[in-house]
């Protein structure tokens, strides 16, 4: 049976080849790209001009290099892949040490979305589904995320939130919330007792990427009747700190 011929290369295929070439070589002339891609000089030149206009390529001294848009895309991909690679082993260990449910959440649309969950050893657990959304102001994981932000970014998110009341314990006053976040920032972890779900106590801490920006937040949650005191606060802060260091973050002195 004759082998099917490969479909002809389109602009997307050629663009991907250009990215691969420049990733490996660092830079290349138009002539080198023409030879490597196997297309006409005019086709390659039209392609690189379009990529340059979109800042995916940059031309300097007659050689093409990856541009700022490509760098931004790569940084975003590495940031999320690094968090997902670095966090799970430490979060599983945290769940084993505390016996309670541990979650990893990221910011999406002004809320926290759970992207990782590890259950503890107890028969009765605080269960949260992957993809579940939680408010920033009424959860330990949300407050942890807020506590790691710059004042400007934090205040913008608070101003954009309705600060909905979920239980009698929910903090709905912006000034009181800021005071809680300032205290949490000083000690390294947040605490929430029945503010989102009555009968549940949670502790959280932010995870920082290399640049110092907040990448995610970690929380440990259990029934209030079983989670007494503040022993889990330092544990979740320790786990989040190790994840942050694995992402290249260096905590500033003082």
VEXFI-335012 format. One record per residue (C-alpha): residue in three letters; chain; x, y, z. Coordinates in nm, 2 decimals. Layout:
BEGIN
  type  mol      xx      yy      zz
   ALA    A       X       Y       Z
...
//
This chain:
BEGIN
  type  mol      xx      yy      zz
   UNK    A    0.00    0.00    0.00
   UNK    A    0.16    0.34   -0.10
   UNK    A    0.24    0.57    0.18
   UNK    A    0.03    0.88    0.21
   UNK    A    0.21    1.20    0.13
   UNK    A    0.26    1.45    0.41
   UNK    A    0.05    1.76    0.37
   UNK    A    0.23    2.07    0.25
   UNK    A    0.37    2.30    0.52
   UNK    A    0.16    2.60    0.60
   UNK    A    0.26    2.93    0.77
   UNK    A    0.20    2.79    1.12
   UNK    A    0.43    2.50    1.05
   UNK    A    0.70    2.73    0.92
   UNK    A    0.66    2.97    1.22
   UNK    A    0.70    2.68    1.46
   UNK    A    1.02    2.57    1.28
   UNK    A    1.15    2.93    1.30
   UNK    A    1.09    2.93    1.68
   UNK    A    1.26    2.59    1.72
   UNK    A    1.56    2.70    1.51
   UNK    A    1.61    3.03    1.71
   UNK    A    1.55    2.84    2.04
   UNK    A    1.84    2.61    1.96
   UNK    A    2.07    2.85    1.78
   UNK    A    2.00    3.17    1.95
   UNK    A    2.00    3.37    1.63
   UNK    A    2.00    3.32    1.25
   UNK    A    2.01    3.52    0.93
   UNK    A    1.72    3.52    0.68
   UNK    A    1.93    3.31    0.45
   UNK    A    1.99    3.05    0.72
   UNK    A    1.62    3.04    0.80
   UNK    A    1.54    2.99    0.43
   UNK    A    1.78    2.70    0.41
   UNK    A    1.65    2.54    0.74
   UNK    A    1.28    2.59    0.67
   UNK    A    1.30    2.48    0.31
   UNK    A    1.07    2.76    0.18
   UNK    A    1.13    3.04   -0.07
   UNK    A    1.31    3.35    0.04
   UNK    A    1.00    3.56   -0.02
   UNK    A    0.78    3.33    0.19
   UNK    A    1.02    3.32    0.48
   UNK    A    1.07    3.70    0.47
   UNK    A    0.70    3.76    0.48
   UNK    A    0.67    3.53    0.77
   UNK    A    0.95    3.68    0.98
   UNK    A    0.82    4.03    0.91
   UNK    A    0.48    3.93    1.04
   UNK    A    0.64    3.78    1.35
   UNK    A    0.85    4.09    1.40
   UNK    A    0.55    4.31    1.38
   UNK    A    0.39    4.11    1.66
   UNK    A    0.72    4.12    1.86
   UNK    A    0.77    3.74    1.84
   UNK    A    1.10    3.81    1.66
   UNK    A    1.35    4.09    1.67
   UNK    A    1.62    4.18    1.42
   UNK    A    1.96    4.31    1.53
   UNK    A    2.28    4.32    1.32
   UNK    A    2.12    4.13    1.04
   UNK    A    2.03    3.83    1.26
   UNK    A    1.68    3.72    1.39
   UNK    A    1.63    3.64    1.75
   UNK    A    1.32    3.56    1.96
   UNK    A    1.14    3.88    2.06
   UNK    A    0.98    4.01    2.38
   UNK    A    0.64    3.85    2.30
   UNK    A    0.80    3.51    2.27
   UNK    A    0.98    3.57    2.60
   UNK    A    0.66    3.67    2.78
   UNK    A    0.49    3.35    2.65
   UNK    A    0.78    3.14    2.76
   UNK    A    0.79    3.30    3.11
   UNK    A    0.42    3.24    3.16
   UNK    A    0.45    2.88    3.06
   UNK    A    0.75    2.82    3.28
   UNK    A    0.59    2.99    3.57
   UNK    A    0.29    2.76    3.58
   UNK    A    0.48    2.45    3.49
   UNK    A    0.72    2.52    3.77
   UNK    A    0.45    2.56    4.03
   UNK    A    0.27    2.24    3.92
   UNK    A    0.60    2.05    3.92
   UNK    A    0.74    2.19    4.25
   UNK    A    0.43    2.20    4.47
   UNK    A    0.26    1.85    4.47
   UNK    A    0.53    1.65    4.66
   UNK    A    0.54    1.91    4.93
   UNK    A    0.17    1.94    4.95
   UNK    A    0.13    1.57    4.98
   UNK    A    0.38    1.58    5.27
   UNK    A    0.18    1.86    5.43
   UNK    A   -0.14    1.66    5.40
   UNK    A    0.04    1.36    5.56
   UNK    A    0.18    1.58    5.85
   UNK    A   -0.15    1.75    5.93
   UNK    A   -0.40    1.47    5.83
   UNK    A   -0.61    1.74    5.66
   UNK    A   -0.71    1.85    5.31
   UNK    A   -0.44    2.06    5.13
   UNK    A   -0.52    2.27    4.83
   UNK    A   -0.32    2.48    4.58
   UNK    A   -0.50    2.77    4.43
   UNK    A   -0.43    3.03    4.16
   UNK    A   -0.60    3.36    4.08
   UNK    A   -0.86    3.36    3.80
   UNK    A   -1.12    3.62    3.74
   UNK    A   -1.09    3.78    4.08
   UNK    A   -1.13    3.45    4.26
   UNK    A   -0.91    3.16    4.36
   UNK    A   -0.94    2.84    4.16
   UNK    A   -0.82    2.51    4.30
   UNK    A   -0.57    2.34    4.07
   UNK    A   -0.44    2.07    4.31
   UNK    A   -0.59    1.88    4.61
   UNK    A   -0.45    1.62    4.85
   UNK    A   -0.68    1.46    5.11
   UNK    A   -0.56    1.38    5.45
   UNK    A   -0.59    1.05    5.65
   UNK    A   -0.91    1.12    5.84
   UNK    A   -1.24    0.96    5.74
   UNK    A   -1.42    1.29    5.76
   UNK    A   -1.25    1.55    5.54
   UNK    A   -1.31    1.90    5.41
   UNK    A   -1.36    1.82    5.05
   UNK    A   -1.31    2.07    4.76
   UNK    A   -1.33    1.98    4.39
   UNK    A   -1.05    2.06    4.14
   UNK    A   -1.16    2.37    3.95
   UNK    A   -1.38    2.49    4.24
   UNK    A   -1.38    2.87    4.28
   UNK    A   -1.34    3.05    4.62
   UNK    A   -1.37    3.42    4.72
   UNK    A   -1.05    3.60    4.81
   UNK    A   -1.18    3.78    5.12
   UNK    A   -1.35    3.48    5.30
   UNK    A   -1.10    3.20    5.27
   UNK    A   -0.75    3.14    5.40
   UNK    A   -0.62    3.05    5.06
   UNK    A   -0.77    3.37    4.91
   UNK    A   -0.64    3.59    5.19
   UNK    A   -0.30    3.42    5.16
   UNK    A   -0.29    3.52    4.79
   UNK    A   -0.39    3.88    4.88
   UNK    A   -0.14    3.90    5.16
   UNK    A    0.15    3.85    4.92
   UNK    A    0.05    4.12    4.67
   UNK    A    0.16    4.48    4.65
   UNK    A   -0.07    4.72    4.83
   UNK    A   -0.19    4.86    4.49
   UNK    A   -0.27    4.52    4.34
   UNK    A   -0.43    4.40    4.67
   UNK    A   -0.65    4.71    4.70
   UNK    A   -0.76    4.68    4.34
   UNK    A   -0.88    4.33    4.39
   UNK    A   -1.05    4.42    4.72
   UNK    A   -1.22    4.72    4.55
   UNK    A   -1.34    4.49    4.27
   UNK    A   -1.49    4.24    4.51
   UNK    A   -1.85    4.25    4.65
   UNK    A   -1.71    4.12    4.98
   UNK    A   -2.01    3.90    5.01
   UNK    A   -2.11    3.76    5.35
   UNK    A   -2.12    3.38    5.36
   UNK    A   -2.15    3.32    5.73
   UNK    A   -2.18    3.54    6.05
   UNK    A   -1.80    3.52    6.07
   UNK    A   -1.72    3.66    5.72
   UNK    A   -1.52    3.98    5.71
   UNK    A   -1.69    4.22    5.49
   UNK    A   -1.53    4.55    5.60
   UNK    A   -1.24    4.65    5.37
   UNK    A   -1.04    4.82    5.64
   UNK    A   -1.06    4.52    5.87
   UNK    A   -0.97    4.29    5.59
   UNK    A   -0.65    4.50    5.52
   UNK    A   -0.56    4.48    5.89
   UNK    A   -0.59    4.10    5.88
   UNK    A   -0.38    4.09    5.56
   UNK    A   -0.11    4.31    5.72
   UNK    A   -0.09    4.08    6.02
   UNK    A   -0.08    3.77    5.80
   UNK    A    0.20    3.92    5.60
   UNK    A    0.41    3.98    5.91
   UNK    A    0.37    3.62    6.05
   UNK    A    0.37    3.45    5.71
   UNK    A    0.03    3.28    5.71
   UNK    A   -0.35    3.34    5.72
   UNK    A   -0.62    3.19    5.93
   UNK    A   -0.99    3.16    5.86
   UNK    A   -1.24    3.01    6.10
   UNK    A   -1.59    2.95    5.95
   UNK    A   -1.59    3.26    5.73
   UNK    A   -1.68    3.07    5.41
   UNK    A   -1.81    2.74    5.55
   UNK    A   -1.93    2.73    5.91
   UNK    A   -1.75    2.46    6.10
   UNK    A   -1.44    2.47    5.89
   UNK    A   -1.10    2.61    5.98
   UNK    A   -0.83    2.68    5.73
   UNK    A   -0.47    2.82    5.72
   UNK    A   -0.30    2.95    5.41
   UNK    A    0.03    3.09    5.28
   UNK    A    0.13    3.25    4.95
   UNK    A    0.38    3.10    4.70
   UNK    A    0.61    3.34    4.53
   UNK    A    0.79    3.30    4.19
   UNK    A    1.15    3.41    4.12
   UNK    A    1.05    3.77    4.05
   UNK    A    0.87    3.81    4.38
   UNK    A    0.52    3.80    4.23
   UNK    A    0.26    3.57    4.39
   UNK    A    0.23    3.26    4.18
   UNK    A   -0.03    3.07    4.39
   UNK    A   -0.14    3.00    4.75
   UNK    A   -0.15    2.69    4.96
   UNK    A   -0.41    2.61    5.22
   UNK    A   -0.48    2.33    5.47
   UNK    A   -0.84    2.29    5.59
   UNK    A   -1.02    2.07    5.84
   UNK    A   -1.33    2.06    6.07
   UNK    A   -1.31    2.33    6.34
   UNK    A   -1.38    2.07    6.60
   UNK    A   -1.06    1.89    6.51
   UNK    A   -0.84    2.18    6.41
   UNK    A   -0.77    2.36    6.73
   UNK    A   -0.50    2.62    6.79
   UNK    A   -0.26    2.76    6.53
   UNK    A   -0.02    2.47    6.48
   UNK    A   -0.10    2.43    6.11
   UNK    A   -0.02    2.80    6.04
   UNK    A    0.36    2.76    6.06
   UNK    A    0.34    2.42    5.88
   UNK    A    0.16    2.57    5.57
   UNK    A    0.39    2.87    5.57
   UNK    A    0.69    2.63    5.58
   UNK    A    0.56    2.43    5.28
   UNK    A    0.47    2.74    5.08
   UNK    A    0.82    2.88    5.15
   UNK    A    0.99    2.57    5.03
   UNK    A    0.79    2.57    4.71
   UNK    A    0.88    2.94    4.66
   UNK    A    1.25    2.87    4.70
   UNK    A    1.23    2.59    4.45
   UNK    A    1.08    2.84    4.21
   UNK    A    1.39    3.06    4.27
   UNK    A    1.24    3.31    4.51
   UNK    A    1.47    3.46    4.77
   UNK    A    1.29    3.61    5.06
   UNK    A    1.42    3.97    5.13
   UNK    A    1.59    4.04    5.46
   UNK    A    1.42    4.23    5.73
//
